[in-house]
Amino acid sequence: MAQLDLESAARLRTKMLIDKNPGLEIDQSVQEEEGWALLTLSEDGVLVGFEFLETEDSWTRPDALLQYFEAANDGFYVAVIVPSQMLEDITELILGMGEEPIIIFTYEDLAIEDKIML
């Protein structure tokens, strides 16, 4: 099983987001031990959303869904980025909850999968 370089994934995704929206401020936090990263998105100093960068296993951590749905229920933009092979499982789980919208991407969707694998 290949490993994801979360630092590179966070850096590449940050660049993509800022290229699309130069006014966006992004704070990156990589949770090495748990194997996931968080991008906190702000505009003009106002929090607007979060992107969770997950690995094959990290999205199954006990508090992951709670983190996604708490932010979405508070009205923030929430995206979860997962490896392609996890897309069906996480989509089924999130849609099964039937709560606020959460966007799901794969690293392949973002065209960075080949750049972040160790």
Secondary structure, DSSP 8 states (H G I E B T S, - for coil): ---B-HHHHHHHHHHHHHHH-TTEEEEEEEETTTTEEEEEEEETTEEEEEEEE--TTGGGSTTHHHHHHHHHHTT-EEEEEE-GGGHHHHHHHHHHHT-S--EEEETTTTT-HHHHB-
